[in-house]
Amino acid sequence: MQTTLVYLKGVGPERARLLKEELNLRTFEDLLHFFPNRYIDRTRFYSINDIPRNNTEIQIKGKITSVNYIDQKRGKRMVASFEDETGQIELVWFRGYRWIRDQLKINESYIIFGRLNWFRGKASMPHPEIELESNFQKNTKISFYPIYPSTEKLINKGLSQKVVQKMVVQLIEKQKTPFSETLPTSLLNQYKLISKDEAIRQIHFPKNQHVLTRAQMRLKFEEFFYMQMQLVLKKVQRKQKIKGHEFKKVGSNFNNFFKLLPYNLTNAQKRVIKDIRFDMGTGRQMNRLLQGDVGSGKTIVALLLMLIALDNDYQACLIAPTEILAQQHYQSVVDQIKKLNITVALLTGSSVKKERQEIHHGLQNGELNILIGTHAVFEDKVQFKNLGLSIIDEQHRFGVAQRARIWKKNELPPHILVMTATPIPRTFAMSIYGDLDLSVINELPPGRKKIKTLHRTDSNRLKVFAFIKEQINIGKQVYVVYPLIQESSNLDYKDLMDGYASLSRSFPVPNYHISIVHGQMKSKDKVFEMERFIKGKTQIMVATTVIEVGVNVPNASVMIIESAERFGLSQLHQLRGRVGRGADQSYCILMTGSKISHEALTRMKTMSSSNDGFEIAEVDLKLRGPGNLMGTQQSGLLKFKIADLIKDHPLLKAAREETMRILELDPSLKIADHQCIKKTLAGLKFDSNIWNFIS
């Protein structure tokens, strides 16, 4: 099955190259697992007067009554009049028609199949498949006509649906023995799954809808099963093979700080700390994802864990995706541990040479206990004496390669805790982070009031401004956020500056003071403006999404999101989380135009009705689909060939449970019934194009 497609009859080097470039198909195995994305029922025939008024593919039975040539700018086109007892339609050929013309028979009964083209209320069918009805009855062996994913380039080069179908037929007919089974007999029996051989044959050329559904279910389960098998095996093997620092005690740093805490931790925070303490005490390297909604108290958990590392004579680092967030973490940690004898430093892209040299020296000789920083921490020059714990905040902002570099800071890799305030649906977490242990802080600190979220259009702007003035008059502060599609977008910058000018007119000095932060400012200027807002010197902060994560101003009670229809649900929820951090009532106002899409309206209604980040994430997953939810850095993990994370969630759950059960029972896959799993996994490593989700 690893034979290159060059050796399949009718393919050759040029077609093989195109298939590889356009569809990433290289081998016989790839082609067999290149599944149709839809099917056309070839048992159905349309009457010409009943054809749908769209560009769909249909099948008609009728006769060719005439053939004409029509001059056009370049050469000619051939047009045939095709009729049945209800009406007439034109068949059109722009190229290759001389050979076709010789084959056509006037007033003979034909079956035509192709995509409709409507122009000025008149239908035509360009380049249809055409076959004498007598031949069609003899040759048609399948009811469901498979339609495969394709590209314009392939079609232009003659690799039509019919050509691809013939290639697949040829491959299947070549296979004289059944295709090798990849799932244990126990699973086939338990879930009443058909064999791999029947599934492959029926997915391409199903006899009827029932067997097609069974083939799809079998192959979806298989795809999920091997994705989960790779993730769980990776997790099990890491725990078995990779040693980690053993944190044996909780000492004075942790205990003294815990006593000084002015509030009680939530039960969820206590549970998470207990789980992570256990992980860090096993002598195996921890790799854990900490999920918590905005405002749930992940940062204090991170600090307590870093203090445990210090109590065991190790260093700790906390890495954030932006300088503003790193600066905020640094200031927060310094303020909270000032009564303890602990050294902390901040390393960002803006750190000057002298600061960097002092930090490098302090890390290497062990005098520096905690490092907080941005991407700058990943640089090779940054070396620790004894790094025991690395915490990565808003981890989806970092690439996999960047995160891996932190492992190389020590001979023995540090414990890794990745945190996210972006709630991830359980379906997604099982798929993306199935190789990590998962902890969730699912409680908010007591006393927090739910943020009231309102959707308003531009026609309500004066009322919104009046509300802002009311809030400022009682001593509160306000965010006004503008969308930012890309850092250099002139349009976004113009929106921001126009908004700033409008606010400046409505909120003039000396009664009001406004800060502004955007991506085109220097880092030191951003920090200066943020500091003015944090200290209450300005009442309004006009910003782009640079304030999306981490900025903590308890006195800010109103979040105005301009052009809210341009934001995804996850980002809207993140922005809303910048307010509601004090005990007073807070508000989020979503400003949009009066005419927005149905999907945008759904997002506004979801935000207005729910404060639950996990509930919002589920809606976001349904609206946007898995490929867009986590951005490009994770998208390679989501290219399923047939399964769908949303629609097929029960199958994913079942596959995950069976994977865990099998590996618990037989971690080395030695049982006879599990040999097919072992063999398939070995094949996945060999050929990364089939179900290989793990880089």
Secondary structure, 3 states (H helix, E strand, C coil): CCCEHHHCCCCHHHHHHHHHHHHCCCEHHHHHCCCCCEEEECCCCECHHHCCCCCCEEEEEEEEEEEEEEECCCCEEEEEEEEECCEEEEEEECCCHHHHHHHCCCCCEEEEEEECEEECCEEEEECCEEEEHHHHHHHCCCCEEEECCCCHHHHHCCCCHHHHHHHHHHHHHHCCCCCCCCCCHHHHHHCCCCCHHHHHHHHHCCCCHHHHHHHHHHHHHHHHHHHHHHHHHHHHHHHHHCECCCCCCCCHHHHHHHHHCCCCCCHHHHHHHHHHHHHHCCCECCEEEEEECCCCCHHHHHHHHHHHHHHCCCEEEEECCCHHHHHHHHHHHHHHCCCCCCCEEEECCCCCHHHHHHHHHHHHHCCCCEEEECHHHHCCCCCCCCEEEEEECCHHHCCHHHHHHHHHHCCCCCEEEEEECCCCCHHHHHHHCCCCEEEEECCCCCCCCCCEEEEEEHHHHHHHHHHHHHHHHCCCEEEEECCCCCCCCHHHHHHHHHHHHHHHHHCCCCCCCEEEECCCCCHHHHHHHHHHHHCCCCCEEEECHHHCCCCCCCCEEEEEECCHHHCCHHHHHHHHCCCCCCCCCCEEEEEECCCCCHHHHHHHHHHHHCCCHHHHHHHHHHHHCHHHHCCHHHHHHHCCCCCCCCCCHHHHHHHHHHHHHHHHHCCCCCCHHHHHHHHHHHHHHHCCCCCCCCC
